[in-house]
């Protein structure tokens, strides 16, 4: 909690405390997962994430014509897997737990949510002024609060019921590398197009359970780490001060 408070105060200072030669922007766009986060071949190394949206509140102040400091407060979301994930789970359970008495035509019930993350970051920013266009580059680091998709699976067996669940919330370090292009609309406002690469990491656990005749049976749980990586393309409005 102390770290979050420090970053909030710092980003507020970045956005409002310096006066001239800076900007604030609000933008929205697509969050496109990449790497293992986007892959869907393995339950314990891939994220099964799909493209969704990102909402950014960015700001920066430039000490000189070219060098400054920036910050971001952003919210991103990615789909949690859908049919690809369901198919992989139905293949994995019989092979991983051969002791289960699975019917010839098994019926699976799924409840799968979304990946969500909130970022609060700050770092150096470079500006390249080009007449009525401003090109900026940034390298930000800070906090990422990541919520993994709620993943609940129920399978009716001939002698009971199998359940598997996963849901996790973690506060981790993350970073954003990106660039932005501002097109002036006059003295105070501009249109901003941004492209960012986001990275963080989270630890996950799948909890497996089996119950027969009201008697629980212990099954091993699965723990693994996953890199959260995505590309954010956003368009928004900027106020220059």
C-alpha positions in Angstrom: 0.0 0.0 0.0 2.9 2.4 0.8 4.4 1.8 -2.7 1.1 2.5 -4.4 0.7 5.8 -2.4 4.2 6.9 -3.4 3.5 6.3 -7.1 0.1 8.0 -7.0 1.7 11.1 -5.5 4.6 11.0 -7.9 2.4 10.6 -11.0 0.1 13.4 -9.8 3.2 15.6 -9.5 4.3 14.7 -13.0 0.8 15.5 -14.4 0.1 18.7 -12.6 3.0 20.2 -10.7 5.3 21.7 -13.3 3.3 24.3 -15.1 4.5 24.7 -18.7 5.9 22.5 -21.5 4.0 19.3 -20.9 0.8 17.5 -21.9 -1.9 15.3 -20.5 -3.8 12.8 -22.7 -6.7 10.4 -22.5 -6.8 7.6 -25.1 -8.4 4.3 -25.8 -7.5 1.5 -28.1 -6.7 -2.2 -28.6 -4.6 -4.5 -26.3 -3.1 -7.2 -28.4 -1.5 -10.1 -26.5 1.9 -11.4 -27.7 4.3 -14.2 -26.8 3.4 -17.0 -24.4 0.6 -14.7 -23.1 -1.2 -15.1 -26.5 -0.4 -18.8 -27.2 -2.9 -21.5 -26.6 -1.0 -24.8 -26.7 -0.2 -25.5 -23.0 -2.3 -24.9 -19.9 0.8 -24.3 -17.8 3.0 -22.0 -20.0 0.5 -20.1 -22.1 -2.1 -17.4 -21.3 -4.8 -18.1 -24.0 -5.3 -14.4 -24.0 -7.3 -12.6 -26.8 -7.4 -9.0 -28.0 -9.5 -6.6 -26.1 -9.1 -2.9 -25.0 -6.8 -0.5 -23.1 -7.6 2.9 -21.6 -4.7 5.2 -20.9 -4.3 8.4 -18.9 -0.8 9.7 -19.8 1.1 12.8 -19.0 4.6 14.3 -19.3 6.7 17.4 -18.5 9.8 18.3 -20.5 12.6 20.0 -18.7 14.3 20.9 -22.0 13.1 20.9 -25.6 13.9 17.2 -25.9 14.1 15.5 -22.4 11.4 15.1 -19.8 9.6 12.7 -17.4 6.3 11.0 -18.0 3.8 8.9 -16.3 0.8 6.7 -17.0 -2.3 5.3 -15.3 -3.8 2.7 -17.5 -6.3 -0.1 -17.5 -6.1 -3.1 -19.9 -8.2 -6.2 -20.5 -7.7 -9.3 -22.6 -10.1 -12.2 -23.2 -9.4 -15.3 -21.1 -9.4 -18.1 -23.7 -12.9 -19.1 -24.8 -13.2 -22.2 -26.9 -9.5 -22.8 -27.3 -9.0 -23.0 -23.6 -12.1 -25.2 -23.1 -10.8 -27.7 -25.7 -7.3 -27.8 -24.1 -8.9 -28.5 -20.7 -11.0 -31.3 -21.9 -7.9 -32.9 -23.4 -5.7 -32.3 -20.3 -8.0 -33.7 -17.5 -8.3 -37.4 -18.7 -4.5 -37.6 -19.3 -3.4 -35.8 -16.1 -5.9 -37.7 -13.8 -6.3 -41.2 -15.1 -7.8 -42.3 -11.8 -11.0 -40.4 -12.6 -14.0 -42.4 -13.8 -15.1 -40.3 -16.7 -18.3 -41.2 -18.6 -18.1 -42.1 -22.3 -19.8 -38.8 -23.2 -18.5 -36.4 -20.5 -20.3 -33.1 -19.8 -18.0 -30.2 -18.8 -19.3 -26.9 -17.4 -17.1 -23.9 -17.8 -17.0 -20.4 -16.3 -14.1 -18.4 -17.8 -13.4 -14.7 -17.2 -11.0 -12.1 -18.6 -7.4 -10.9 -17.9 -7.4 -7.4 -16.3 -4.5 -5.2 -15.2 -4.1 -1.7 -13.8 -0.7 0.0 -14.3 0.8 3.0 -12.5 4.2 3.9 -13.9 6.7 6.7 -14.4 10.0 7.2 -16.2 12.0 9.2 -18.7 10.5 10.6 -21.9 12.1 12.0 -25.0 10.4 14.5 -27.4 11.3 15.2 -31.0 9.4 18.3 -32.2 8.6 18.4 -35.9 6.9 21.7 -36.7 3.2 20.9 -35.8 3.9 17.3 -34.8 5.5 16.0 -31.6 7.1 12.5 -31.6 7.9 11.1 -28.1 9.5 8.0 -26.8 9.1 6.7 -23.2 10.5 4.0 -20.9 8.2 3.7 -17.8 8.4 1.3 -14.9 6.2 0.8 -11.8 3.3 -1.2 -10.5 1.0 -3.6 -12.2 -2.0 -5.0 -10.4 -3.0 -8.2 -12.4 -6.2 -10.2 -12.1 -6.2 -13.5 -13.9 -9.4 -14.9 -15.4 -11.8 -16.7 -13.1 -11.5 -20.2 -14.5 -13.9 -22.8 -13.1 -14.4 -26.2 -14.5 -16.9 -28.9 -13.3 -17.0 -32.5 -14.7 -19.6 -35.0 -13.6 -18.1 -38.5 -13.1 -19.7 -41.9 -12.8 -18.9 -41.9 -9.0 -18.8 -38.2 -8.1 -17.6 -34.8 -9.4 -14.3 -33.3 -10.4 -13.7 -29.5 -10.1 -10.8 -27.3 -11.1 -10.5 -23.5 -10.4 -8.1 -20.7 -10.9 -8.3 -17.0 -9.9 -5.5 -14.8 -8.7 -4.8 -11.2 -8.0 -1.2 -10.0 -7.6 0.7 -6.7 -7.4 3.9 -6.9 -9.5 6.6 -4.9 -11.1 5.9 -4.0 -14.8 7.3 -1.8 -17.5 6.1 0.0 -20.7 8.2 0.9 -23.7 6.5 3.0 -26.2 6.1 6.0 -28.5 3.5 8.6 -29.3 2.7 11.0 -32.2 0.9 14.2 -31.5 -0.8 16.2 -34.3 -1.5 19.8 -33.2 -5.1 21.2 -33.3 -4.1 24.6 -32.2 -2.2 26.0 -29.2 -3.6 23.8 -26.5 -5.0 20.6 -28.0 -3.8 17.8 -30.3 -4.6 14.3 -31.4 -2.3 11.6 -30.1 -1.6 8.2 -31.5 0.4 5.9 -29.3 2.0 2.4 -29.5 3.3 0.7 -26.4 4.8 -2.6 -25.4 3.7 -3.8 -21.9 5.4 -6.4 -19.7 4.7 -7.8 -16.3 4.6 -11.2 -14.7 2.3 -13.2 -12.4 2.2 -16.5 -10.5 -0.8 -18.7 -10.9 -2.2 -21.8 -9.2 -4.9 -24.3 -10.5 -6.7 -26.0 -7.6 -8.0 -29.4 -8.5 -10.5 -31.4 -6.4 -12.4 -34.7 -6.6 -15.4 -35.8 -4.5 -17.1 -39.2 -4.4 -20.0 -40.1 -2.2 -19.5 -36.8 -0.2 -15.8 -37.9 0.4 -13.2 -35.5 -0.8 -10.1 -37.0 -2.5 -6.8 -35.1 -2.6 -5.4 -34.2 -6.1 -2.3 -32.3 -6.9 -2.5 -28.6 -7.6 -0.6 -26.9 -10.5 1.6 -23.8 -10.0 3.3 -21.8 -12.7 4.5 -18.4 -13.7 3.4 -16.5 -16.7 4.7 -13.3 -18.5 2.0 -10.8 -19.3 3.0 -9.2 -22.5 0.8 -7.1 -24.9 1.0 -4.4 -27.5 -1.2 -1.4 -27.0 -2.3 0.8 -29.9 -4.5 3.8 -28.8 -5.9 7.0 -30.1 -6.9 10.0 -28.0 -7.0 13.7 -27.2 -4.2 15.7 -25.6 -4.1 18.9 -23.7 -0.8 20.8 -24.0 0.3 23.0 -21.2 
